[in-house]
Amino acid sequence: MFGGFVFLTIFAFPNSHTMSKRTLITAALPYANGPVHIGHLAGCYLPSDIYARYLRMRGDDVVFVCGSDEHGVPITIKARNEGISPQEVVDRYHALMKKAFDGLGISFDVYSRTSSKAHRETASDFFKTLYDKGVFEERITEQYFDESANQFLADRYITGTCPKCNAEGAYGDQCESCGASLSSTDLINPVSTLSGGKPVLKSTKNWFLPLQNHQSSLESFISQKKGDWKTNVYGQCMSWLKQGLQPRAMTRDLNWGVPVPVNDAEGKVLYVWFDAPIGYITATKELLGDRWEDYWKGDDARIVHFIGKDNIVFHCIIFPAMLMAHGGFNLPDNVPANEFLNLEGRKISTSRNWAVWLHEYIEDFPDRQDELRYVLTSIAPETSDSEFTWSDFQARVNNELVAILGNLVNRVMVLYHKYFDGETTDAIASFNDIRHNTVIEEAYESVASHIEGYRFKQGLIAAMEVARHGNRYLTETEPWKLFKTDRDGTRIILNDCLLLINQIRVLLNPFMPHTSQRLSNLLNVNDSMGATWKHDLTIPASHKLNTPSLLFSKVDDTAIEKQKSKLEKEDATGPDENQRTHSPIKDEISFEDFKKLDIRIGKILRAEKVKKADKLLKLTVDVGVREVTLVSGISEHYKAEDLPGQYATVLLNLQPRKIRGVLSQGMILMVKSDKGKLSFLQADDAVSEGDMIG
């Protein structure tokens, strides 16, 4: 029998689910200086949500925490550029991110924030405990100081020439041109972004965590994880340990963050990577009160950190070292870090707005949360970088969700209403065709094994295989033909199909909770039954199914082209959070600096496309004193054949630069609207080539 054979085996799960019954799941705190995008969702929040939902269905004691990371230099820079306070910045993005997570069904038990009073107290207490135990090393170091602004400069407040590739505008911690990791003192000709002046080195005191003192303990801890942790996580950790750990500053000279809670620390805050992981503890306290220690310190508790690969060292080495130094805390049981998700052949870039923002997806595709959850799980970057394209999104929705799962459900529901008025006779408690037993048993075992092994992509494939099986069974049995001669036989076949659908809604619940709810509505069954990994999914006698409706609808070409066009148009304009503003006023320059600029009116004589560069045009421009060659990225806004005879404003004495093999001898100055539209800058009255501006 269905209930007596299949689900007894499934529920026992031999060789599966040996984990503890108390699990704390953390998802990396998203940084509150911008919205969240599909890369964040695929890399961290979707897998952690699938895992949490599955464990809850198994009856485990689960706490799933997250929150906004709201301190650090990028937030102060954004606030300064926009002329608002850091608190206003994080308030805006905290609300935007929380709404997006809710919309996608990310089931956090608590979504906290690090700018809260509760977090300030928790982080301060943690630091003070380490300070009182003598863990920190006080060090006097030389750091850059802006005398005009009267403050020490964090790495991101310093730019200069990269010593590795000679690129201009490298930051004090990294060159974004060549990717090299830098120290601010490495920069050639460093400049303060606050005043534009040259900073000076000045002595300052900070508190360092001596990671080298925990090298042996960390090696012992991490070596035990070989085979359990993902190879990319284990390998990166061992590489760091092999290099030898060094002291790392846990405080910063900054005015935004958790103040360092010791004497002689005015103007200093906790380093954001000391502060942020403690946010997990704060969130647990907010949720559970005095019971928070059960999940952080209990013998029967385990901690799982879901992160992206760029955060491995912080969660596997620095945070565990902090916990070791404090004492009494459990160390992470697993850190299943994912790789990165790329977008349409390029890396996702928040600064250039090359991203699919979650809040915009929810607006553009209302009530289609699970389509995105399905596609992102299908292409999850679990072992290597993967790629999202809108064409693939359309294909997976139309050819898999619509054509396989949606097709099965719709066929069965329509046939049951057509032949039996959508009402059962006897209770449906077991399969008539015993072949379904094996399919279901293997599906439950496979889905469970893959989820518990953090292989969510494979788990989803295993769940969808039941829908594929159901379609094959319908095609094979052809109940619409059988009905003419065997009414009871038709009902038996469709009853088996109803039970398959009832199982599918359970198997898919961790991955696609909204779809599971829709299936519950169609079957007219108690949804709480489908939210439990249980064996009794009987459909009662004389049970009325709800009216058939499509589970999914196709994504048409128009919707996809709109998204592709949106990406191209918004590229380089910055994230659109429905609060787009004009660029802030730049730093002041002296009149002498302005006088150095040679800006003239030029007349475009010839224009042609640059080879292998869709956005670039090569322009020959008469600027009065001579003809110059300029390379300009305006082909999306102007056709080459329309430009000869057009007057333009040209910055003439800009250092020449080779672009795609063409030497550009200046720059055309354009007006860019807040929508990204480029227009020529022109004078009102008649002008001629060579006329100067200024």
MOBELNOR-V697621 format. One record per helix or strand of 3 or more residues. SS is the DSSP state (helix for helix, strand for strand). FROM is the first residue (numbers start at 1). TO is the last residue. If there is no record, write none. Layout:
ss=SS from=FROM to=TO
ss=SS from=FROM to=TO
This chain:
ss=helix from=2 to=12
ss=strand from=22 to=27
ss=helix from=38 to=57
ss=strand from=61 to=69
ss=helix from=73 to=82
ss=helix from=86 to=103
ss=strand from=110 to=113
ss=helix from=117 to=132
ss=strand from=136 to=146
ss=helix from=155 to=157
ss=strand from=158 to=161
ss=helix from=184 to=186
ss=strand from=188 to=192
ss=strand from=200 to=209
ss=helix from=211 to=223
ss=helix from=231 to=243
ss=strand from=251 to=253
ss=strand from=268 to=270
ss=helix from=272 to=296
ss=strand from=301 to=306
ss=helix from=309 to=326
ss=strand from=341 to=343
ss=helix from=358 to=364
ss=helix from=369 to=378
ss=strand from=386 to=388
ss=helix from=390 to=420
ss=helix from=435 to=452
ss=helix from=456 to=477
ss=helix from=479 to=482
ss=helix from=487 to=507
ss=helix from=513 to=523
ss=helix from=527 to=530
ss=helix from=557 to=570
ss=helix from=591 to=595
ss=strand from=599 to=609
ss=strand from=617 to=622
ss=strand from=627 to=632
ss=helix from=640 to=642
ss=strand from=647 to=651
ss=strand from=657 to=659
ss=strand from=662 to=664
ss=strand from=667 to=672
ss=strand from=678 to=680
